[in-house]
Amino acid sequence: MKAPIILATDTSDLAVAKEWARLVAPHITGIKLGLEFYLNFGAAGVREVCADHDLDLFLDLKLHDIPNTVGQAAAAVATLQPRFLTVHASGGATMISAAVAQVPATDVTAVTILTSLSDSDLVKIGYRSDALSSAVGLAKLAVTAGARAIVCSPMEVSAIRSAIGTEPVIITPGVRPIDPTAPTDDQVRTMTPLAAIQAGASYVVIGRPITRFWDQGQHAFTANLTQICEPLIAR
């Protein structure tokens, strides 16, 4: 049984990304390739990383533009066969629907409020509501527009699950294993992986708490990965 983890491969080294994918494939569900990776290596790099293993592809491009542009952008990556393709929910219902129409085999995944933002940050940006209320509202809008998955902070998982029901997938970054030596990085609203799953998340995205062990060698990398996976598999 695999843990419901999606590895965030935040690296600009193609060879490293391929090796990470090979090592984690027996243990976890998916792999996230984001904007930095895509700008460096494009579709060819995505295909290389995703070859020869059964990891779900979480293509984290966070598309956000007028509906026609987002629809065409989604169509452009359809041949990569991502399980998940992210768009910003704040782009609105018509934009989300445009993406959904172009990639019917992919779960268009709406990002609500970035986990790096606090309530005070949202006030400065111009949001009228706090992170929780804003995330719930955006999630409901996105699901109504056809999104089959939602990205949110673990702090909003329970409320969003109650608002959108059991069917949509909820994916949460901003999770941190219980480890006093682990850096918090740029995440503000965090929770442990197990607590996020228990709150209603379908998958958790974990990057640096796993990949920071890479410099210590393959054994340390795999041992740490196994330790993080164990509570999620045993739940």
N, C-alpha and C positions, 0 to 999 in steps of 0.2 A: 504494500500500500504506500502511495506517495503522499507527502505532506502537501496541504493546500497553500503552497508558497510559490510566488513568482519572483525569480531572481532579477533584481535591477542591475543590469550590466553597464554601469556607468564608467565606461572606459573608451578611450580612443585608440586602443591597441586591438586590432582585429584578431591577431593570434591568441591573445589572452582571452578575448570574448569566446572564441571557439573552444578553447581549453576549459573555460568555466562551464560552458554548455555541456561538454562531454562529461565532466565530473559530476554535475548536479543532476543530470537526466535520470539516473536511477532513483533519486531521492525526492524530487519535487515536481510540481505540475507544469510550470511554465517559465518563460524567460522574457524579460522586458528589454526591448531595444528602443531607445529614445531618440530625441532630436539630435543630440550630439553625435551619436553613432551614425544616424542616417545621413547627416550632413557630411560626415567623413567618408562613409563607405557606400552609401546609396543602397539600391535594391540588391545589387550583386553581393554586398557585404552581408545583408540580411539573409540571403539564400545560403551563403557559406556557413554562417553561424547555425542556421536551422537545419542543415543537412545531417542526415544519419542519426537522428534521435527523435523521440516522440514528445518533445516539449511543446506545449501550446505557445504560440507567438503572441505576445502582448506588444503591439506596435504603438508606442506612446508618442505620437506626433502632436497631440493636442491641437487639432485643426480648429481655426477660429477666423472666419472671414465671411464674406457674403455667401448666401446659400449656393449659388452656381459654382463659385470657386471651390468651396468645401466639397461639393458633390463630385466635381471633376478630380479633385485631389484624392478623394476616397477611391474613385474608379481607377486612378493611376497606380494605386498600391494593391488593388484587388488580387492581382496575380501572385502576390506573396502569400496569400491565403492566411492572413492573420486571424486568430481566434477572437482577438479584441483589437479595436482601433479606437483611439481616444479622440474626442472632440471636446471643446469647452462648452458646457451647458449654457453658459452666459451668452453664447452666440444666438440663442433663441430656438424656438420650436421649428421654424421653417428651415433653418440651417441644419439642425439635427436630422430632420426628415429627408433633406437632400442627400446627406451621407448614407442614411439607411437605405434609400432607394438604389444607391449605386453598389452597395456591398451586401446583398441579402444573405450571403453565407457567413458573414462576419457579425459578431456582436458589437455594434457601435456602442462605445463606452463613454458616457458623459462625465466629465470632470466637474465637480461642484465647486468647492472652495479649496484652494491649494493648502496643503498641510503646513506650509511655511508661513502662512498668514495668521496673525492673531486678531482678536476682535478690534483692537485699536488700529491695526493696519487696515481693516475693512472700513472703519470710519473715515480714515484718511483717503481711501480710494473713492468713497462716496456711497457705500452700501448703507441702507437705512436700518438693516437688521443685523443681529450678531451672526457669528459663523454658523451656529446650529440652525437658526431659523432660515438663513439664506441657503444653506446646503439642502435642507429638507424641501424648500420651495423649488430649487433648481432640479433636484432629483425627480420630483413629481412632474415638473414640466418636461423633462427629458424622456421619462418613461412614456408619458402621453404622446410624445412626438415619435416614438418608435425605438428609442434606445433600449437595448436589452441588458445593459450593464451600467453600473454607476461607480465612480471613484469618489471616495470621501475620506475624511479623517476618521480614525477609529472612534473618536469622541462623538461622532454623529451617526454611527452605524445603527444603533438601536432605534433611534427616532426615525431614520430613513427607512429601516426595515419595516417598522410599523406603518409608515406612510405609503410605501409602494408595494407591500405584500411579499409573499415568499418566492415568487417566480423570478424576478430580475436578479441578476448576479450583482453582488456588492464586493468591490475590490478596495482594499485600504492600504495605502502606504502609511508612513508615520508610525510604524510599530518598532519597538525596541525590546529585545530579550532582556531578562533581568541580569544585568552585567554592569557593575559599577565602573568598569574600565572602558565601556563602550562610549564613544563620543555621541553627543546628541545631534551634531552637525547642524543643518539648517531647518530641522523639523521642530515645530513649536507644540503642536497638539498630538501627543503620542500616547501609546498604550502597549502592553505586551501582546505578542502574537496570539497567544491562547485566549486572552481576554477579548481581543477583537473578534475572533471566531465565535466565542461564546456569546458575544453581543449580537451576532447575526451576519458577520462578514462571510463571504464565500471563499475568498482568497486574501492573503496578505502579501504585500510587496516588501521584500527585504533586500537591501543592497549592501551597504558598507558594514553592517554587523557580521556579514558573511565574508565579503570580499577583502576586508582589511587584513585577513589572515593569509592572504595569498603570498605575501612577501616572506612568510615563515615556512613556506614549502607546501607541497601538495598534501602531505599527511595532516598537517595542522589545519589546512583549509577544509579537508573532508571531515576531519574529526569535529571541528566546530560546527559545520553544516549538520552533521548527524545529531549533535547535541541540541541544536535549534529545532530540528524536525521532530525529535522524539515526543515532546509533550503534545504536539499537534496530531501525531499519528495515534497516540495512546488515549486521546480524549474520549 
